[in-house]
Amino acid sequence: MISFVLERMRGVLVVGLALVSIGYGWLILVALPYWAAMVAAEDGDPELRGTLSLHAADAGIVLAAIDAVARRDALIFYALDVPNAVLYALGIAGMIAFGLRQLRWDASARARSRFR
């Protein structure tokens, strides 16, 4: 897997992935209304925001207070966030590959594999 990233993630592709990742993150957080709707629903119930360990009965009461529109918005946002995670991971992998190539890690890894 490392050799796949080192050999294929180069130049404009790495910069492009980073820019697409930043742009897509901006799109789902700022331009689309789903994140703002989730924040607004959360502001209505600070218990969701401030509590790290709810008991099952308490969690059911708190979650039942959220209306269906807020649940739909949250589902849409999280569905949009999955591609964001993939783009982010690819962008980070590309930057790591760039750093490893600067350290000549790819050449030394190939040299080590020849002697095994």
C-alpha positions as CSV (number, residue, x, y, z in Angstrom):
1,M,0.0,0.0,0.0
2,I,2.8,2.4,0.8
3,S,4.5,1.8,-2.6
4,F,1.1,2.4,-4.3
5,V,0.8,5.8,-2.6
6,L,4.5,6.7,-3.2
7,E,4.4,5.8,-6.9
8,R,1.1,7.3,-7.8
9,M,0.5,10.3,-5.6
10,R,2.7,13.0,-7.2
11,G,2.7,16.7,-8.1
12,V,-0.5,18.2,-9.3
13,L,-2.6,15.2,-8.0
14,V,-1.5,15.9,-4.4
15,V,-2.2,19.6,-4.7
16,G,-5.5,18.9,-6.4
17,L,-6.6,16.4,-3.8
18,A,-5.7,18.9,-1.0
19,L,-7.7,21.7,-2.7
20,V,-10.7,19.5,-3.5
21,S,-10.7,18.3,0.1
22,I,-10.6,21.9,1.4
23,G,-13.3,23.0,-1.0
24,Y,-15.6,20.0,-0.3
25,G,-15.2,20.6,3.4
26,W,-16.1,24.3,3.0
27,L,-19.1,23.2,0.8
28,I,-20.6,20.9,3.4
29,L,-19.8,23.1,6.4
30,V,-20.6,26.6,5.0
31,A,-22.5,26.5,1.8
32,L,-25.0,23.7,2.5
33,P,-27.5,24.3,5.2
34,Y,-27.2,20.9,7.0
35,W,-24.4,21.7,9.4
36,A,-26.1,25.0,10.4
37,A,-29.3,23.1,11.0
38,M,-27.5,20.6,13.2
39,V,-25.8,23.4,15.2
40,A,-29.2,25.1,15.6
41,A,-30.8,21.8,16.8
42,E,-28.0,21.3,19.3
43,D,-28.3,24.8,20.6
44,G,-31.9,24.0,21.4
45,D,-30.7,21.3,23.8
46,P,-27.4,21.9,25.5
47,E,-27.6,18.5,27.1
48,L,-26.5,16.9,23.8
49,R,-23.5,19.2,23.6
50,G,-22.3,19.1,27.2
51,T,-22.9,15.6,28.4
52,L,-20.4,12.9,27.5
53,S,-22.1,10.0,29.3
54,L,-25.9,9.7,29.2
55,H,-27.6,6.7,30.5
56,A,-29.8,4.9,27.9
57,A,-33.1,6.2,29.3
58,D,-31.8,9.7,29.4
59,A,-30.4,9.5,25.9
60,G,-33.7,8.3,24.6
61,I,-35.5,11.3,26.1
62,V,-32.9,13.8,24.8
63,L,-32.9,12.2,21.3
64,A,-36.8,12.1,21.2
65,A,-36.8,15.9,21.7
66,I,-35.0,16.4,18.3
67,D,-37.6,16.7,15.6
68,A,-37.6,14.7,12.4
69,V,-36.3,17.5,10.2
70,A,-33.2,17.8,12.4
71,R,-32.6,14.0,12.2
72,R,-33.0,14.2,8.4
73,D,-30.5,17.1,8.2
74,A,-28.1,15.2,10.4
75,L,-28.4,12.1,8.2
76,I,-27.8,14.0,5.0
77,F,-24.8,15.8,6.6
78,Y,-23.2,12.6,7.7
79,A,-23.8,11.0,4.3
80,L,-22.0,14.0,2.8
81,D,-19.3,13.8,5.3
82,V,-18.2,10.3,4.3
83,P,-16.7,11.4,1.0
84,N,-15.1,14.3,2.9
85,A,-13.3,11.8,5.1
86,V,-12.1,9.9,2.1
87,L,-10.9,13.0,0.3
88,Y,-9.2,14.2,3.5
89,A,-7.4,10.8,4.0
90,L,-6.2,10.8,0.4
91,G,-4.9,14.4,0.7
92,I,-3.0,13.5,3.9
93,A,-1.7,10.3,2.2
94,G,-0.5,12.4,-0.7
95,M,1.3,14.9,1.6
96,I,2.9,12.0,3.5
97,A,4.1,10.5,0.3
98,F,5.6,13.8,-0.7
99,G,7.5,14.0,2.6
100,L,8.7,10.4,2.3
101,R,9.9,11.0,-1.3
102,Q,11.8,14.1,0.0
103,L,13.5,11.8,2.5
104,R,14.3,9.4,-0.3
105,W,12.4,6.7,1.6
106,D,11.0,5.1,-1.6
107,A,14.5,4.5,-3.0
108,S,15.8,3.1,0.3
109,A,12.7,0.9,0.7
110,R,13.3,-0.6,-2.8
111,A,17.0,-1.1,-2.0
112,R,16.2,-2.9,1.2
113,S,13.6,-5.1,-0.5
114,R,16.2,-6.3,-3.1
115,F,18.4,-7.7,-0.4
116,R,15.8,-9.8,1.3
